[in-house]
Amino acid sequence: MQSLYVTVVAIVLWLVLCAVTWRIHRSRQSVEVKLNATVLIAYGSQTGNAQTIAKNCAQALHLPEKCVIALNNLTFEHLQQVEKALFVVSTYGDGEAPDNASLFIKHMQDKCLPYAKQKVRSLEQYALEHLEYSIIALGDSSYPDFCAFGFELNQVVAKTGAQLLGGVITVDNYEPHTTQLADITPT
Ligand SMILES: Cc1cc2nc3c(=O)[nH]c(=O)nc-3n(C[C@H](O)[C@H](O)[C@H](O)COP(=O)(O)O)c2cc1C
């Protein structure tokens, strides 16, 4: 009886593990886009604010919808294709990435490994030196780690040799109807 119980528990655990692995695999699959564009906008957004800003920016720049990508679907190869990237990201949890952006930093770090192993250059430095980027970081200054994910993202992207235009632009407590441009502060 006890061995049956152990077997059932093992099967359930195995199924849970398979489901988690499958979910991670699915969310990591890149949107198979050949961008054919020089600009892309990537967002990380838990409740939609950053995503809305990303879409509005795309509209203002007359970019097609396919140029607006969730960070979990953005790959290093996408960034190699474009000249400019705008990241619009919020921070969640205790200074963490939103769910649809939580895999990107690991992805970029994995891309560093071959370069680090070859000891050509430390990390993948200068691999994206053609790229210029901006970051709009949404957060709430009542949290101790204000806009932490935006700043973390900047550190990782900067390691590739890409150039940050201006500073990380922080937006405190974004509210769609009341936030003014003046509330958006480069740091
Ligand atoms: C549960 C929760 C945790 C949050 N954690 C942080 C945080 O650690 N740092 C921060 O600056 N903002 C934090 N925020 C604020 C959000 O980043 C902010 O509300 C943002 O506008 C949400 O944008 P989004 O809808 O694109 O996710 C948090 C908000 C919630 C609801």
PDBQT file of the ligand as one rigid body, heavy atoms in Angstrom, charges set to zero:
ROOT
HETATM    1  C1  LIG A 201       2.814  43.451  -5.780  1.00  0.00    +0.000 C 
HETATM    2  C2  LIG A 201       3.554  44.626  -6.352  1.00  0.00    +0.000 A 
HETATM    3  C3  LIG A 201       4.921  44.694  -6.193  1.00  0.00    +0.000 A 
HETATM    4  C4  LIG A 201       5.637  45.796  -6.692  1.00  0.00    +0.000 A 
HETATM    5  N1  LIG A 201       6.995  45.867  -6.470  1.00  0.00    +0.000 NA
HETATM    6  C5  LIG A 201       7.668  46.977  -6.867  1.00  0.00    +0.000 A 
HETATM    7  C6  LIG A 201       9.059  47.122  -6.583  1.00  0.00    +0.000 A 
HETATM    8  O1  LIG A 201       9.720  46.274  -5.980  1.00  0.00    +0.000 OA
HETATM    9  N2  LIG A 201       9.684  48.247  -7.036  1.00  0.00    +0.000 N 
HETATM   10  C7  LIG A 201       9.022  49.242  -7.702  1.00  0.00    +0.000 A 
HETATM   11  O2  LIG A 201       9.645  50.240  -8.048  1.00  0.00    +0.000 OA
HETATM   12  N3  LIG A 201       7.697  49.124  -7.990  1.00  0.00    +0.000 NA
HETATM   13  C8  LIG A 201       7.003  48.029  -7.600  1.00  0.00    +0.000 A 
HETATM   14  N4  LIG A 201       5.657  47.901  -7.878  1.00  0.00    +0.000 N 
HETATM   15  C9  LIG A 201       4.972  48.981  -8.644  1.00  0.00    +0.000 C 
HETATM   16  C10 LIG A 201       4.795  48.655 -10.138  1.00  0.00    +0.000 C 
HETATM   17  O3  LIG A 201       6.037  48.546 -10.797  1.00  0.00    +0.000 OA
HETATM   18  C11 LIG A 201       3.996  49.789 -10.786  1.00  0.00    +0.000 C 
HETATM   19  O4  LIG A 201       2.681  49.743 -10.267  1.00  0.00    +0.000 OA
HETATM   20  C12 LIG A 201       3.964  49.742 -12.289  1.00  0.00    +0.000 C 
HETATM   21  O5  LIG A 201       3.295  50.883 -12.806  1.00  0.00    +0.000 OA
HETATM   22  C13 LIG A 201       3.255  48.500 -12.810  1.00  0.00    +0.000 C 
HETATM   23  O6  LIG A 201       3.389  48.477 -14.223  1.00  0.00    +0.000 OA
HETATM   24  P1  LIG A 201       2.859  47.236 -15.093  1.00  0.00    +0.000 P 
HETATM   25  O7  LIG A 201       1.379  47.323 -15.114  1.00  0.00    +0.000 OA
HETATM   26  O8  LIG A 201       3.442  47.451 -16.462  1.00  0.00    +0.000 OA
HETATM   27  O9  LIG A 201       3.365  45.981 -14.485  1.00  0.00    +0.000 OA
HETATM   28  C14 LIG A 201       4.943  46.830  -7.386  1.00  0.00    +0.000 A 
HETATM   29  C15 LIG A 201       3.555  46.728  -7.558  1.00  0.00    +0.000 A 
HETATM   30  C16 LIG A 201       2.869  45.657  -7.051  1.00  0.00    +0.000 A 
HETATM   31  C17 LIG A 201       1.365  45.597  -7.219  1.00  0.00    +0.000 C 
ENDROOT
TORSDOF 0
